[in-house]
Amino acid sequence: MKQNKILSMLGLATRASAVVSGEFMTEKSVKSGAARLVIVGNDASDNTKKNFRNMCEYYHVPFYLYDTKEGLGHAMGKEMRASLAITDDGFAKSLIGHLEEAK
């Protein structure tokens, strides 16, 4: 049930234009300070996971591994997405709470 809640919230955040996705745009939002939360698919490459984990640690942005690239993309109504960043504080706080419960 929690998984559906998280993916539903990602869909809402996408429709509210509070999500950027794809490796380039996610990296850009983290480095510009716009990202409030970064989510990377569990099946992303080890290099992608490591790069985003290190980047988020450096810029003090919460980082989570969740679902699959296909699942994240589907929740956003797009193709597969290995990474995405939430740029809205409200959505980020709510998603972090649900992601912590899902661990």
C-alpha positions as CSV (number, residue, x, y, z in Angstrom):
1,M,0.0,0.0,0.0
2,K,2.8,2.4,0.9
3,Q,4.4,1.9,-2.5
4,N,1.2,3.0,-4.2
5,K,1.0,6.1,-2.0
6,I,4.6,7.1,-2.8
7,L,4.1,6.6,-6.6
8,S,0.8,8.4,-6.5
9,M,2.4,11.4,-4.7
10,L,5.1,11.4,-7.4
11,G,2.4,11.6,-10.0
12,L,0.8,14.6,-8.2
13,A,4.1,16.3,-7.8
14,T,4.8,15.9,-11.5
15,R,1.4,17.4,-12.4
16,A,2.2,20.3,-10.0
17,S,5.5,20.8,-11.9
18,A,7.5,20.0,-8.7
19,V,9.6,17.3,-10.2
20,V,12.6,17.3,-12.6
21,S,13.7,14.0,-14.0
22,G,16.6,12.5,-15.9
23,E,20.2,12.4,-14.8
24,F,21.2,15.8,-16.3
25,M,18.2,17.8,-14.9
26,T,18.4,16.0,-11.5
27,E,22.1,16.9,-11.2
28,K,21.4,20.5,-12.3
29,S,18.7,20.9,-9.7
30,V,20.8,19.5,-6.9
31,K,23.8,21.8,-7.8
32,S,21.6,24.9,-8.2
33,G,20.0,24.3,-4.8
34,A,16.5,23.7,-6.1
35,A,16.3,20.0,-5.2
36,R,14.6,19.1,-1.9
37,L,14.7,15.3,-2.4
38,V,16.4,13.0,-4.8
39,I,15.0,9.5,-5.7
40,V,17.0,7.0,-7.8
41,G,15.6,3.7,-9.0
42,N,16.9,0.5,-7.3
43,D,17.8,-0.9,-10.7
44,A,19.9,2.1,-11.8
45,S,23.6,1.4,-12.5
46,D,25.9,1.3,-9.5
47,N,27.8,4.3,-11.0
48,T,24.6,6.4,-11.1
49,K,23.6,5.5,-7.5
50,K,27.1,6.3,-6.3
51,N,27.3,9.6,-8.2
52,F,23.9,10.8,-6.8
53,R,24.6,9.5,-3.3
54,N,27.9,11.4,-3.2
55,M,26.4,14.6,-4.8
56,C,23.4,14.6,-2.4
57,E,25.7,14.1,0.6
58,Y,27.9,17.0,-0.5
59,Y,24.9,19.4,-1.1
60,H,22.9,18.1,1.9
61,V,19.9,16.9,-0.1
62,P,18.0,13.8,1.2
63,F,18.7,10.8,-1.1
64,Y,16.6,7.6,-1.4
65,L,16.7,4.5,-3.6
66,Y,13.2,3.4,-4.4
67,D,11.2,1.2,-6.8
68,T,12.5,0.7,-10.4
69,K,13.4,3.0,-13.3
70,E,10.2,1.8,-15.0
71,G,8.1,2.3,-11.9
72,L,9.4,5.8,-11.3
73,G,8.9,6.8,-15.0
74,H,5.4,5.3,-15.0
75,A,4.3,7.2,-11.9
76,M,5.4,10.4,-13.7
77,G,3.6,9.4,-17.0
78,K,6.9,9.2,-18.8
79,E,9.4,6.6,-20.0
80,M,11.9,5.0,-17.6
81,R,13.6,7.5,-15.3
82,A,16.7,6.4,-13.3
83,S,16.6,9.6,-11.2
84,L,14.3,12.5,-10.2
85,A,14.4,15.4,-7.9
86,I,11.5,16.9,-6.0
87,T,11.7,20.7,-6.0
88,D,8.8,21.5,-3.6
89,D,9.3,21.5,0.2
90,G,5.8,20.2,0.9
91,F,5.9,17.3,-1.5
92,A,9.5,16.5,-0.4
93,K,8.6,16.4,3.4
94,S,5.6,14.2,2.8
95,L,7.5,11.8,0.5
96,I,10.4,11.5,2.9
97,G,7.9,10.5,5.6
98,H,6.4,7.8,3.4
99,L,9.8,6.6,2.2
100,E,11.1,6.3,5.8
101,E,8.0,4.1,6.6
102,A,8.6,2.0,3.6
103,K,12.1,1.1,4.6
